[in-house]
């Protein structure tokens, strides 16, 4: 991650990528769960341990990218130097006695 604050387009692209990766991973886990179930039903569970190790491996390899993206978005959200739109009027709370 570089030190500059990403713009909205970059954030949207990163979020889209992370969501697509998470969706793929959920589909893989669903397929593995079905395979484990079928293996137990039709194959006396012969491959359950191997399939469980594969699920564990996929979980270990996919989580770091998601976790780093969550951390990046959190840092941006907590940043005091978030990008501002100079064309917007102050839409926050007004000072007491100030015109609204």
URFENNOR-V590751 format. One record per backbone hydrogen bond with DSSP energy under -1.0 kcal/mol. CO is the residue of the C=O (numbers start at 1). NH is the residue of the N-H. If there is no record, write none. Layout:
co->CO nh->NH
co->CO nh->NH
//
This chain:
co->7 nh->11
co->8 nh->12
co->9 nh->13
co->10 nh->14
co->11 nh->15
co->12 nh->16
co->13 nh->17
co->14 nh->18
co->15 nh->19
co->16 nh->20
co->17 nh->21
co->18 nh->22
co->19 nh->23
co->20 nh->24
co->21 nh->25
co->22 nh->26
co->23 nh->27
co->24 nh->28
co->25 nh->29
co->26 nh->30
co->27 nh->31
co->28 nh->32
co->29 nh->33
co->30 nh->34
co->31 nh->35
co->32 nh->36
co->33 nh->37
co->34 nh->38
co->35 nh->39
co->36 nh->40
co->37 nh->41
co->38 nh->42
co->39 nh->43
co->39 nh->45
co->43 nh->46
co->45 nh->48
co->47 nh->51
co->48 nh->52
co->49 nh->53
co->50 nh->54
co->51 nh->55
co->52 nh->56
co->53 nh->57
co->54 nh->58
co->55 nh->59
co->56 nh->60
co->57 nh->61
co->58 nh->62
co->59 nh->63
co->62 nh->66
co->63 nh->67
co->64 nh->68
co->65 nh->69
co->66 nh->70
co->67 nh->71
co->68 nh->72
co->69 nh->73
co->70 nh->74
co->71 nh->75
co->72 nh->76
co->73 nh->77
co->74 nh->78
co->85 nh->88
co->95 nh->98
//
